[in-house]
């Protein structure tokens, strides 16, 4: 089995993990059934606008 890079969401300030199940919530997609596959699979780089993202794109989490 081959896997690609981790989704950009993992380092985004707008996304929140829901725990062990692998589900994520995102401020950009409050009415969507989760983060779109195109973003999770890198078919779309969410540093660029995506239909339905309410104008909210990737914002890197601040690290301390």
PDB file of N, CA, C, O and CB in Angstrom:
ATOM      1  N   UNK A   1       0.844  -1.176   0.000  1.00  0.00           N
ATOM      2  CA  UNK A   1       0.000   0.000   0.000  1.00  0.00           C
ATOM      3  C   UNK A   1       0.890   1.240   0.000  1.00  0.00           C
ATOM      4  O   UNK A   1       1.861   1.319   0.753  1.00  0.00           O
ATOM      5  CB  UNK A   1      -0.961  -0.003   1.220  1.00  0.00           C
ATOM      6  N   UNK A   2       0.553   2.196  -0.843  1.00  0.00           N
ATOM      7  CA  UNK A   2       1.314   3.427  -0.956  1.00  0.00           C
ATOM      8  C   UNK A   2       0.498   4.581  -0.404  1.00  0.00           C
ATOM      9  O   UNK A   2      -0.713   4.652  -0.610  1.00  0.00           O
ATOM     10  CB  UNK A   2       1.715   3.694  -2.415  1.00  0.00           C
ATOM     11  N   UNK A   3       1.162   5.473   0.291  1.00  0.00           N
ATOM     12  CA  UNK A   3       0.443   6.642   0.796  1.00  0.00           C
ATOM     13  C   UNK A   3       1.201   7.894   0.392  1.00  0.00           C
ATOM     14  O   UNK A   3       2.421   7.876   0.232  1.00  0.00           O
ATOM     15  CB  UNK A   3       0.268   6.574   2.341  1.00  0.00           C
ATOM     16  N   UNK A   4       0.462   8.975   0.230  1.00  0.00           N
ATOM     17  CA  UNK A   4       1.068  10.233  -0.163  1.00  0.00           C
ATOM     18  C   UNK A   4       1.350  11.093   1.054  1.00  0.00           C
ATOM     19  O   UNK A   4       1.302  10.626   2.192  1.00  0.00           O
ATOM     20  CB  UNK A   4       0.170  10.977  -1.141  1.00  0.00           C
ATOM     21  N   UNK A   5       1.644  12.349   0.793  1.00  0.00           N
ATOM     22  CA  UNK A   5       1.918  13.265   1.897  1.00  0.00           C
ATOM     23  C   UNK A   5       0.669  13.493   2.742  1.00  0.00           C
ATOM     24  O   UNK A   5      -0.455  13.357   2.258  1.00  0.00           O
ATOM     25  CB  UNK A   5       2.445  14.601   1.365  1.00  0.00           C
ATOM     26  N   UNK A   6       0.876  13.835   3.983  1.00  0.00           N
ATOM     27  CA  UNK A   6      -0.240  14.132   4.882  1.00  0.00           C
ATOM     28  C   UNK A   6      -1.014  15.332   4.351  1.00  0.00           C
ATOM     29  O   UNK A   6      -0.423  16.248   3.779  1.00  0.00           O
ATOM     30  CB  UNK A   6       0.266  14.404   6.327  1.00  0.00           C
ATOM     31  N   UNK A   7      -2.326  15.335   4.534  1.00  0.00           N
ATOM     32  CA  UNK A   7      -3.112  16.480   4.080  1.00  0.00           C
ATOM     33  C   UNK A   7      -2.634  17.781   4.714  1.00  0.00           C
ATOM     34  O   UNK A   7      -2.197  17.803   5.864  1.00  0.00           O
ATOM     35  CB  UNK A   7      -4.584  16.264   4.394  1.00  0.00           C
ATOM     36  N   UNK A   8      -2.722  18.843   3.958  1.00  0.00           N
ATOM     37  CA  UNK A   8      -2.350  20.172   4.436  1.00  0.00           C
ATOM     38  C   UNK A   8      -3.149  20.533   5.691  1.00  0.00           C
ATOM     39  O   UNK A   8      -2.692  21.317   6.523  1.00  0.00           O
ATOM     40  CB  UNK A   8      -2.578  21.226   3.332  1.00  0.00           C
ATOM     41  N   UNK A   9      -4.335  19.959   5.816  1.00  0.00           N
ATOM     42  CA  UNK A   9      -5.214  20.230   6.958  1.00  0.00           C
ATOM     43  C   UNK A   9      -4.530  19.955   8.302  1.00  0.00           C
ATOM     44  O   UNK A   9      -4.838  20.604   9.301  1.00  0.00           O
ATOM     45  CB  UNK A   9      -6.478  19.389   6.846  1.00  0.00           C
ATOM     46  N   UNK A  10      -3.615  19.005   8.322  1.00  0.00           N
ATOM     47  CA  UNK A  10      -2.962  18.633   9.575  1.00  0.00           C
ATOM     48  C   UNK A  10      -2.206  19.802  10.190  1.00  0.00           C
ATOM     49  O   UNK A  10      -1.996  19.826  11.403  1.00  0.00           O
ATOM     50  CB  UNK A  10      -2.014  17.471   9.345  1.00  0.00           C
ATOM     51  N   UNK A  11      -1.795  20.765   9.382  1.00  0.00           N
ATOM     52  CA  UNK A  11      -1.043  21.914   9.896  1.00  0.00           C
ATOM     53  C   UNK A  11      -1.819  23.218   9.745  1.00  0.00           C
ATOM     54  O   UNK A  11      -1.239  24.301   9.824  1.00  0.00           O
ATOM     55  CB  UNK A  11       0.294  22.028   9.178  1.00  0.00           C
ATOM     56  N   UNK A  12      -3.132  23.116   9.530  1.00  0.00           N
ATOM     57  CA  UNK A  12      -3.954  24.301   9.317  1.00  0.00           C
ATOM     58  C   UNK A  12      -4.630  24.746  10.614  1.00  0.00           C
ATOM     59  O   UNK A  12      -5.168  23.928  11.359  1.00  0.00           O
ATOM     60  CB  UNK A  12      -5.006  24.029   8.240  1.00  0.00           C
ATOM     61  N   UNK A  13      -4.595  26.042  10.868  1.00  0.00           N
ATOM     62  CA  UNK A  13      -5.222  26.610  12.059  1.00  0.00           C
ATOM     63  C   UNK A  13      -6.744  26.509  12.012  1.00  0.00           C
ATOM     64  O   UNK A  13      -7.390  26.580  13.057  1.00  0.00           O
ATOM     65  CB  UNK A  13      -4.811  28.060  12.221  1.00  0.00           C
ATOM     66  N   UNK A  14      -7.329  26.345  10.836  1.00  0.00           N
ATOM     67  CA  UNK A  14      -8.786  26.294  10.699  1.00  0.00           C
ATOM     68  C   UNK A  14      -9.362  24.894  10.927  1.00  0.00           C
ATOM     69  O   UNK A  14     -10.561  24.752  11.167  1.00  0.00           O
ATOM     70  CB  UNK A  14      -9.184  26.783   9.325  1.00  0.00           C
ATOM     71  N   UNK A  15      -8.530  23.874  10.857  1.00  0.00           N
ATOM     72  CA  UNK A  15      -8.991  22.492  10.971  1.00  0.00           C
ATOM     73  C   UNK A  15      -8.823  21.967  12.390  1.00  0.00           C
ATOM     74  O   UNK A  15      -7.923  22.379  13.122  1.00  0.00           O
ATOM     75  CB  UNK A  15      -8.237  21.598   9.992  1.00  0.00           C
ATOM     76  N   UNK A  16      -9.711  21.047  12.759  1.00  0.00           N
ATOM     77  CA  UNK A  16      -9.669  20.464  14.096  1.00  0.00           C
ATOM     78  C   UNK A  16      -9.926  18.965  13.991  1.00  0.00           C
ATOM     79  O   UNK A  16     -10.914  18.532  13.398  1.00  0.00           O
ATOM     80  CB  UNK A  16     -10.709  21.140  15.036  1.00  0.00           C
ATOM     81  N   UNK A  17      -9.028  18.185  14.571  1.00  0.00           N
ATOM     82  CA  UNK A  17      -9.178  16.737  14.576  1.00  0.00           C
ATOM     83  C   UNK A  17     -10.250  16.352  15.583  1.00  0.00           C
ATOM     84  O   UNK A  17     -10.358  16.953  16.652  1.00  0.00           O
ATOM     85  CB  UNK A  17      -7.835  16.037  14.906  1.00  0.00           C
ATOM     86  N   UNK A  18     -11.041  15.344  15.232  1.00  0.00           N
ATOM     87  CA  UNK A  18     -12.059  14.852  16.150  1.00  0.00           C
ATOM     88  C   UNK A  18     -11.596  13.603  16.881  1.00  0.00           C
ATOM     89  O   UNK A  18     -12.405  12.892  17.479  1.00  0.00           O
ATOM     90  CB  UNK A  18     -13.346  14.566  15.403  1.00  0.00           C
ATOM     91  N   UNK A  19     -10.307  13.336  16.836  1.00  0.00           N
ATOM     92  CA  UNK A  19      -9.767  12.220  17.607  1.00  0.00           C
ATOM     93  C   UNK A  19      -9.303  11.056  16.767  1.00  0.00           C
ATOM     94  O   UNK A  19      -8.973  11.205  15.590  1.00  0.00           O
ATOM     95  CB  UNK A  19     -10.781  11.744  18.563  1.00  0.00           C
ATOM     96  N   UNK A  20      -9.282   9.899  17.386  1.00  0.00           N
ATOM     97  CA  UNK A  20      -8.704   8.683  16.819  1.00  0.00           C
ATOM     98  C   UNK A  20      -9.361   8.221  15.515  1.00  0.00           C
ATOM     99  O   UNK A  20      -8.719   7.538  14.718  1.00  0.00           O
ATOM    100  CB  UNK A  20      -8.790   7.586  17.824  1.00  0.00           C
ATOM    101  N   UNK A  21     -10.602   8.571  15.289  1.00  0.00           N
ATOM    102  CA  UNK A  21     -11.326   8.080  14.117  1.00  0.00           C
ATOM    103  C   UNK A  21     -10.878   8.660  12.797  1.00  0.00           C
ATOM    104  O   UNK A  21     -11.291   8.177  11.743  1.00  0.00           O
ATOM    105  CB  UNK A  21     -12.755   8.350  14.281  1.00  0.00           C
ATOM    106  N   UNK A  22     -10.038   9.689  12.824  1.00  0.00           N
ATOM    107  CA  UNK A  22      -9.540  10.279  11.600  1.00  0.00           C
ATOM    108  C   UNK A  22     -10.433  11.335  11.005  1.00  0.00           C
ATOM    109  O   UNK A  22     -10.151  11.831   9.914  1.00  0.00           O
ATOM    110  CB  UNK A  22      -9.323   9.233  10.612  1.00  0.00           C
ATOM    111  N   UNK A  23     -11.511  11.700  11.691  1.00  0.00           N
ATOM    112  CA  UNK A  23     -12.410  12.732  11.180  1.00  0.00           C
ATOM    113  C   UNK A  23     -11.893  14.117  11.529  1.00  0.00           C
ATOM    114  O   UNK A  23     -11.276  14.328  12.573  1.00  0.00           O
ATOM    115  CB  UNK A  23     -13.822  12.541  11.737  1.00  0.00           C
ATOM    116  N   UNK A  24     -12.159  15.048  10.634  1.00  0.00           N
ATOM    117  CA  UNK A  24     -11.727  16.426  10.821  1.00  0.00           C
ATOM    118  C   UNK A  24     -12.877  17.383  10.564  1.00  0.00           C
ATOM    119  O   UNK A  24     -13.728  17.126   9.713  1.00  0.00           O
ATOM    120  CB  UNK A  24     -10.549  16.752   9.903  1.00  0.00           C
ATOM    121  N   UNK A  25     -12.902  18.482  11.295  1.00  0.00           N
ATOM    122  CA  UNK A  25     -13.815  19.585  11.044  1.00  0.00           C
ATOM    123  C   UNK A  25     -12.989  20.757  10.562  1.00  0.00           C
ATOM    124  O   UNK A  25     -11.806  20.867  10.886  1.00  0.00           O
ATOM    125  CB  UNK A  25     -14.642  19.955  12.316  1.00  0.00           C
ATOM    126  N   UNK A  26     -13.616  21.640   9.781  1.00  0.00           N
ATOM    127  CA  UNK A  26     -12.902  22.800   9.270  1.00  0.00           C
ATOM    128  C   UNK A  26     -13.847  23.995   9.215  1.00  0.00           C
ATOM    129  O   UNK A  26     -14.990  23.874   8.776  1.00  0.00           O
ATOM    130  CB  UNK A  26     -12.304  22.508   7.873  1.00  0.00           C
ATOM    131  N   UNK A  27     -13.363  25.143   9.661  1.00  0.00           N
ATOM    132  CA  UNK A  27     -14.143  26.379   9.603  1.00  0.00           C
ATOM    133  C   UNK A  27     -14.564  26.695   8.171  1.00  0.00           C
ATOM    134  O   UNK A  27     -15.619  27.292   7.957  1.00  0.00           O
ATOM    135  CB  UNK A  27     -13.338  27.547  10.185  1.00  0.00           C
ATOM    136  N   UNK A  28     -13.767  26.309   7.201  1.00  0.00           N
ATOM    137  CA  UNK A  28     -14.051  26.610   5.799  1.00  0.00           C
ATOM    138  C   UNK A  28     -15.246  25.828   5.258  1.00  0.00           C
ATOM    139  O   UNK A  28     -15.873  26.250   4.286  1.00  0.00           O
ATOM    140  CB  UNK A  28     -12.831  26.317   4.955  1.00  0.00           C
ATOM    141  N   UNK A  29     -15.565  24.699   5.877  1.00  0.00           N
ATOM    142  CA  UNK A  29     -16.636  23.833   5.381  1.00  0.00           C
ATOM    143  C   UNK A  29     -17.630  23.469   6.488  1.00  0.00           C
ATOM    144  O   UNK A  29     -17.829  22.286   6.764  1.00  0.00           O
ATOM    145  CB  UNK A  29     -16.044  22.560   4.774  1.00  0.00           C
ATOM    146  N   UNK A  30     -18.256  24.462   7.126  1.00  0.00           N
ATOM    147  CA  UNK A  30     -19.154  24.164   8.249  1.00  0.00           C
ATOM    148  C   UNK A  30     -20.412  23.414   7.835  1.00  0.00           C
ATOM    149  O   UNK A  30     -20.962  22.661   8.638  1.00  0.00           O
ATOM    150  CB  UNK A  30     -19.546  25.438   8.936  1.00  0.00           C
ATOM    151  N   UNK A  31     -20.880  23.600   6.609  1.00  0.00           N
ATOM    152  CA  UNK A  31     -22.109  22.947   6.155  1.00  0.00           C
ATOM    153  C   UNK A  31     -21.834  21.787   5.214  1.00  0.00           C
ATOM    154  O   UNK A  31     -22.757  21.226   4.625  1.00  0.00           O
ATOM    155  CB  UNK A  31     -23.007  23.949   5.471  1.00  0.00           C
ATOM    156  N   UNK A  32     -20.579  21.433   5.075  1.00  0.00           N
ATOM    157  CA  UNK A  32     -20.175  20.368   4.159  1.00  0.00           C
ATOM    158  C   UNK A  32     -20.044  19.074   4.965  1.00  0.00           C
ATOM    159  O   UNK A  32     -19.858  19.115   6.182  1.00  0.00           O
ATOM    160  CB  UNK A  32     -18.825  20.723   3.428  1.00  0.00           C
ATOM    161  N   UNK A  33     -20.139  17.971   4.313  1.00  0.00           N
ATOM    162  CA  UNK A  33     -19.968  16.679   4.980  1.00  0.00           C
ATOM    163  C   UNK A  33     -18.483  16.397   5.170  1.00  0.00           C
ATOM    164  O   UNK A  33     -17.969  15.393   4.676  1.00  0.00           O
ATOM    165  CB  UNK A  33     -20.642  15.539   4.166  1.00  0.00           C
ATOM    166  N   UNK A  34     -17.803  17.274   5.878  1.00  0.00           N
ATOM    167  CA  UNK A  34     -16.374  17.124   6.116  1.00  0.00           C
ATOM    168  C   UNK A  34     -15.552  17.854   5.075  1.00  0.00           C
ATOM    169  O   UNK A  34     -16.085  18.506   4.177  1.00  0.00           O
ATOM    170  CB  UNK A  34     -15.997  15.663   6.134  1.00  0.00           C
ATOM    171  N   UNK A  35     -14.255  17.730   5.214  1.00  0.00           N
ATOM    172  CA  UNK A  35     -13.331  18.376   4.283  1.00  0.00           C
ATOM    173  C   UNK A  35     -13.361  17.588   2.968  1.00  0.00           C
ATOM    174  O   UNK A  35     -13.250  16.362   2.981  1.00  0.00           O
ATOM    175  CB  UNK A  35     -11.867  18.446   4.879  1.00  0.00           C
ATOM    176  N   UNK A  36     -13.508  18.276   1.845  1.00  0.00           N
ATOM    177  CA  UNK A  36     -13.608  17.573   0.563  1.00  0.00           C
ATOM    178  C   UNK A  36     -12.398  16.683   0.268  1.00  0.00           C
ATOM    179  O   UNK A  36     -11.259  17.016   0.594  1.00  0.00           O
ATOM    180  CB  UNK A  36     -13.775  18.576  -0.553  1.00  0.00           C
ATOM    181  N   UNK A  37     -12.684  15.552  -0.354  1.00  0.00           N
ATOM    182  CA  UNK A  37     -11.648  14.586  -0.719  1.00  0.00           C
ATOM    183  C   UNK A  37     -10.558  15.228  -1.560  1.00  0.00           C
ATOM    184  O   UNK A  37      -9.382  14.898  -1.406  1.00  0.00           O
ATOM    185  CB  UNK A  37     -12.260  13.415  -1.474  1.00  0.00           C
ATOM    186  N   UNK A  38     -10.931  16.139  -2.444  1.00  0.00           N
ATOM    187  CA  UNK A  38      -9.953  16.787  -3.318  1.00  0.00           C
ATOM    188  C   UNK A  38      -8.869  17.494  -2.514  1.00  0.00           C
ATOM    189  O   UNK A  38      -7.715  17.549  -2.937  1.00  0.00           O
ATOM    190  CB  UNK A  38     -10.648  17.784  -4.243  1.00  0.00           C
ATOM    191  N   UNK A  39      -9.234  18.029  -1.368  1.00  0.00           N
ATOM    192  CA  UNK A  39      -8.265  18.718  -0.507  1.00  0.00           C
ATOM    193  C   UNK A  39      -7.475  17.701   0.307  1.00  0.00           C
ATOM    194  O   UNK A  39      -6.251  17.794   0.399  1.00  0.00           O
ATOM    195  CB  UNK A  39      -8.978  19.722   0.434  1.00  0.00           C
ATOM    196  N   UNK A  40      -8.158  16.744   0.888  1.00  0.00           N
ATOM    197  CA  UNK A  40      -7.472  15.729   1.696  1.00  0.00           C
ATOM    198  C   UNK A  40      -6.481  14.907   0.882  1.00  0.00           C
ATOM    199  O   UNK A  40      -5.464  14.459   1.411  1.00  0.00           O
ATOM    200  CB  UNK A  40      -8.487  14.805   2.338  1.00  0.00           C
ATOM    201  N   UNK A  41      -6.770  14.708  -0.395  1.00  0.00           N
ATOM    202  CA  UNK A  41      -5.917  13.869  -1.242  1.00  0.00           C
ATOM    203  C   UNK A  41      -4.905  14.662  -2.063  1.00  0.00           C
ATOM    204  O   UNK A  41      -4.203  14.089  -2.896  1.00  0.00           O
ATOM    205  CB  UNK A  41      -6.774  13.055  -2.169  1.00  0.00           C
ATOM    206  N   UNK A  42      -4.823  15.965  -1.841  1.00  0.00           N
ATOM    207  CA  UNK A  42      -3.898  16.846  -2.566  1.00  0.00           C
ATOM    208  C   UNK A  42      -4.254  17.013  -4.038  1.00  0.00           C
ATOM    209  O   UNK A  42      -3.421  17.483  -4.812  1.00  0.00           O
ATOM    210  CB  UNK A  42      -2.496  16.313  -2.455  1.00  0.00           C
ATOM    211  N   UNK A  43      -5.462  16.644  -4.446  1.00  0.00           N
ATOM    212  CA  UNK A  43      -5.880  16.937  -5.821  1.00  0.00           C
ATOM    213  C   UNK A  43      -6.107  18.442  -5.957  1.00  0.00           C
ATOM    214  O   UNK A  43      -6.064  18.989  -7.059  1.00  0.00           O
ATOM    215  CB  UNK A  43      -7.177  16.142  -6.200  1.00  0.00           C
ATOM    216  N   UNK A  44      -6.347  19.100  -4.828  1.00  0.00           N
ATOM    217  CA  UNK A  44      -6.469  20.558  -4.797  1.00  0.00           C
ATOM    218  C   UNK A  44      -5.652  21.074  -3.615  1.00  0.00           C
ATOM    219  O   UNK A  44      -5.791  20.577  -2.498  1.00  0.00           O
ATOM    220  CB  UNK A  44      -7.974  21.009  -4.687  1.00  0.00           C
ATOM    221  N   UNK A  45      -4.815  22.053  -3.857  1.00  0.00           N
ATOM    222  CA  UNK A  45      -4.007  22.686  -2.813  1.00  0.00           C
ATOM    223  C   UNK A  45      -4.847  23.806  -2.208  1.00  0.00           C
ATOM    224  O   UNK A  45      -5.124  24.806  -2.870  1.00  0.00           O
ATOM    225  CB  UNK A  45      -2.638  23.237  -3.384  1.00  0.00           C
ATOM    226  N   UNK A  46      -5.253  23.637  -0.946  1.00  0.00           N
ATOM    227  CA  UNK A  46      -6.183  24.589  -0.341  1.00  0.00           C
ATOM    228  C   UNK A  46      -5.533  25.900   0.098  1.00  0.00           C
ATOM    229  O   UNK A  46      -6.134  26.666   0.852  1.00  0.00           O
ATOM    230  CB  UNK A  46      -6.844  23.954   0.836  1.00  0.00           C
ATOM    231  N   UNK A  47      -4.326  26.160  -0.362  1.00  0.00           N
ATOM    232  CA  UNK A  47      -3.780  27.506  -0.236  1.00  0.00           C
ATOM    233  C   UNK A  47      -4.400  28.399  -1.310  1.00  0.00           C
ATOM    234  O   UNK A  47      -4.225  29.617  -1.308  1.00  0.00           O
ATOM    235  CB  UNK A  47      -2.225  27.492  -0.354  1.00  0.00           C
ATOM    236  N   UNK A  48      -5.130  27.760  -2.227  1.00  0.00           N
ATOM    237  CA  UNK A  48      -5.892  28.435  -3.274  1.00  0.00           C
ATOM    238  C   UNK A  48      -7.385  28.221  -2.993  1.00  0.00           C
ATOM    239  O   UNK A  48      -7.755  27.199  -2.415  1.00  0.00           O
ATOM    240  CB  UNK A  48      -5.499  27.899  -4.702  1.00  0.00           C
ATOM    241  N   UNK A  49      -8.241  29.158  -3.389  1.00  0.00           N
ATOM    242  CA  UNK A  49      -9.679  29.011  -3.140  1.00  0.00           C
ATOM    243  C   UNK A  49     -10.247  27.709  -3.721  1.00  0.00           C
ATOM    244  O   UNK A  49      -9.768  27.185  -4.727  1.00  0.00           O
ATOM    245  CB  UNK A  49     -10.427  30.201  -3.726  1.00  0.00           C
ATOM    246  N   UNK A  50     -11.272  27.221  -3.052  1.00  0.00           N
ATOM    247  CA  UNK A  50     -11.974  26.007  -3.460  1.00  0.00           C
ATOM    248  C   UNK A  50     -13.464  26.294  -3.350  1.00  0.00           C
ATOM    249  O   UNK A  50     -13.898  26.937  -2.394  1.00  0.00           O
ATOM    250  CB  UNK A  50     -11.558  24.763  -2.581  1.00  0.00           C
ATOM    251  N   UNK A  51     -14.243  25.834  -4.299  1.00  0.00           N
ATOM    252  CA  UNK A  51     -15.689  26.066  -4.271  1.00  0.00           C
ATOM    253  C   UNK A  51     -16.272  25.560  -2.951  1.00  0.00           C
ATOM    254  O   UNK A  51     -16.050  24.414  -2.558  1.00  0.00           O
ATOM    255  CB  UNK A  51     -16.382  25.369  -5.474  1.00  0.00           C
ATOM    256  N   UNK A  52     -17.021  26.437  -2.276  1.00  0.00           N
ATOM    257  CA  UNK A  52     -17.684  26.060  -1.033  1.00  0.00           C
ATOM    258  C   UNK A  52     -16.881  26.315   0.225  1.00  0.00           C
ATOM    259  O   UNK A  52     -17.334  25.980   1.319  1.00  0.00           O
ATOM    260  CB  UNK A  52     -18.034  24.639  -1.085  1.00  0.00           C
ATOM    261  N   UNK A  53     -15.679  26.911   0.098  1.00  0.00           N
ATOM    262  CA  UNK A  53     -14.847  27.117   1.300  1.00  0.00           C
ATOM    263  C   UNK A  53     -15.138  28.437   2.016  1.00  0.00           C
ATOM    264  O   UNK A  53     -14.417  28.816   2.939  1.00  0.00           O
ATOM    265  CB  UNK A  53     -13.378  27.072   0.920  1.00  0.00           C
ATOM    266  N   UNK A  54     -16.191  29.134   1.592  1.00  0.00           N
ATOM    267  CA  UNK A  54     -16.603  30.385   2.243  1.00  0.00           C
ATOM    268  C   UNK A  54     -15.501  31.435   2.272  1.00  0.00           C
ATOM    269  O   UNK A  54     -15.480  32.295   3.153  1.00  0.00           O
ATOM    270  CB  UNK A  54     -17.055  30.102   3.652  1.00  0.00           C
ATOM    271  N   UNK A  55     -14.586  31.367   1.308  1.00  0.00           N
ATOM    272  CA  UNK A  55     -13.495  32.334   1.237  1.00  0.00           C
ATOM    273  C   UNK A  55     -12.376  32.073   2.228  1.00  0.00           C
ATOM    274  O   UNK A  55     -11.477  32.900   2.380  1.00  0.00           O
ATOM    275  CB  UNK A  55     -14.029  33.699   1.458  1.00  0.00           C
ATOM    276  N   UNK A  56     -12.420  30.938   2.901  1.00  0.00           N
ATOM    277  CA  UNK A  56     -11.406  30.587   3.897  1.00  0.00           C
ATOM    278  C   UNK A  56     -10.461  29.539   3.332  1.00  0.00           C
ATOM    279  O   UNK A  56     -10.880  28.427   3.013  1.00  0.00           O
ATOM    280  CB  UNK A  56     -12.065  30.073   5.193  1.00  0.00           C
ATOM    281  N   UNK A  57      -9.190  29.891   3.210  1.00  0.00           N
ATOM    282  CA  UNK A  57      -8.191  28.948   2.724  1.00  0.00           C
ATOM    283  C   UNK A  57      -7.237  28.591   3.863  1.00  0.00           C
ATOM    284  O   UNK A  57      -7.402  29.039   4.997  1.00  0.00           O
ATOM    285  CB  UNK A  57      -7.412  29.540   1.515  1.00  0.00           C
ATOM    286  N   UNK A  58      -6.260  27.792   3.541  1.00  0.00           N
ATOM    287  CA  UNK A  58      -5.257  27.321   4.513  1.00  0.00           C
ATOM    288  C   UNK A  58      -4.566  28.471   5.231  1.00  0.00           C
ATOM    289  O   UNK A  58      -4.156  29.458   4.620  1.00  0.00           O
ATOM    290  CB  UNK A  58      -4.212  26.459   3.815  1.00  0.00           C
ATOM    291  N   UNK A  59      -4.448  28.313   6.561  1.00  0.00           N
ATOM    292  CA  UNK A  59      -3.683  29.220   7.407  1.00  0.00           C
ATOM    293  C   UNK A  59      -2.807  28.348   8.301  1.00  0.00           C
ATOM    294  O   UNK A  59      -3.317  27.542   9.081  1.00  0.00           O
ATOM    295  CB  UNK A  59      -4.624  30.174   8.255  1.00  0.00           C
ATOM    296  N   UNK A  60      -1.496  28.509   8.188  1.00  0.00           N
ATOM    297  CA  UNK A  60      -0.589  27.677   8.975  1.00  0.00           C
ATOM    298  C   UNK A  60      -0.768  27.930  10.477  1.00  0.00           C
ATOM    299  O   UNK A  60      -0.876  29.075  10.917  1.00  0.00           O
ATOM    300  CB  UNK A  60       0.868  27.945   8.563  1.00  0.00           C
ATOM    301  N   UNK A  61      -0.797  26.832  11.261  1.00  0.00           N
ATOM    302  CA  UNK A  61      -0.879  26.947  12.713  1.00  0.00           C
ATOM    303  C   UNK A  61       0.375  27.617  13.236  1.00  0.00           C
ATOM    304  O   UNK A  61       1.478  27.393  12.736  1.00  0.00           O
ATOM    305  CB  UNK A  61      -1.072  25.564  13.373  1.00  0.00           C
ATOM    306  N   UNK A  62       0.185  28.434  14.242  1.00  0.00           N
ATOM    307  CA  UNK A  62       1.355  29.037  14.909  1.00  0.00           C
ATOM    308  C   UNK A  62       1.935  27.992  15.847  1.00  0.00           C
ATOM    309  O   UNK A  62       1.202  27.283  16.536  1.00  0.00           O
ATOM    310  CB  UNK A  62       0.971  30.359  15.696  1.00  0.00           C
ATOM    311  N   UNK A  63       3.248  27.906  15.866  1.00  0.00           N
ATOM    312  CA  UNK A  63       3.909  26.984  16.789  1.00  0.00           C
ATOM    313  C   UNK A  63       4.649  27.799  17.834  1.00  0.00           C
ATOM    314  O   UNK A  63       5.175  28.877  17.561  1.00  0.00           O
ATOM    315  CB  UNK A  63       4.885  26.024  16.038  1.00  0.00           C
ATOM    316  N   UNK A  64       4.670  27.256  19.018  1.00  0.00           N
ATOM    317  CA  UNK A  64       5.355  27.991  20.087  1.00  0.00           C
ATOM    318  C   UNK A  64       6.578  27.261  20.573  1.00  0.00           C
ATOM    319  O   UNK A  64       7.268  27.743  21.470  1.00  0.00           O
ATOM    320  CB  UNK A  64       4.420  28.235  21.246  1.00  0.00           C
TER     321      UNK A  64
END
